[in-house]
Amino acid sequence: MTTGMILDIAVILLLVPTIIYAVILNRRLSALRKSREELAKVVNSFNEATMRAEAGIPKLKKATTEANHTLKDRVEKAQTLRDDLAFMIERAEELATRLEGAARADARVAGPRDSDFPPPQRAVGGRAAAARAVNQSPAFDEERSEAERELLKALQSAR
């Protein structure tokens, strides 16, 4: 064997693993190219979703602001009604105390008789109708100040 042939065999032996390695490397590179294309598609869809989300943010802010204003208005109305009711309850307690005191004074002076009290009647419309009947009686109206009458008129017109 000559040295040229020995060198040819050595080159062949070295080329076989090189060819095998080149085939493996080529497969990996083609898989990387495919993954790169898929990654580009994913990045593009992510960018589109981000743009849609950014476009929706002003609408969401506007809706939040409107809901905030609506809620604020309702809370203010509720607080006003609460204050009105508190005033009416306080006023009703004062009147009940006065009526109770007047009834006790009458009872001490004359003594209670069954003929002094009208027979019990069922109020049509429940408590609200009975309250209106009491509120509209002339004796009850005379005890109120002008401011109280105006407040009651305003509350009734607000309903």
Steps between C-alpha positions, in 0.01 A plus 500: 500500500619828411485809705249658266263217557544519875425868486190438286370244751566738790314778317209263428489397864495863608243602238241240613448655846514846344220410256292346781553811712406725203172306450412533869590869494287555186195341671544717805537813290182424303313439830634834624377674181152350551497602865612848398201533264262377769657739751453788255131407466463491880674838536273652231183369668629629835558844347146503358353402837704774668374761252138390555550520876653847472209611283255374763662685791344842423156341471551326831615825662196681364264230628670507840471878520131490408432227754690701762292812433176302504593334827606833650166658404307211648700514823435874528128446444498220755676720755248778440213257545664359811530850647139575410384178660707565810342845529151358449560227759631753749202724436259206529654399832458853630136506389436157648648616828278810493191297414578251772547780752173663392316168523636437848403849611148451361478160667599648836252783474193321366580134530471272203157400375420256226273754333797739462672269254354432156466135401815364337495519122725334251691762302471454126847484352677398820734716704568749221130590467465531878807722516361719221169528680674610821735734313210667320287559805465872582603461867815322398578761234464791744778362721749504211716795417505649153839341430369155591200542271723611212736207559212253496365653178844474341537138608155411368569670165834314473320168517 
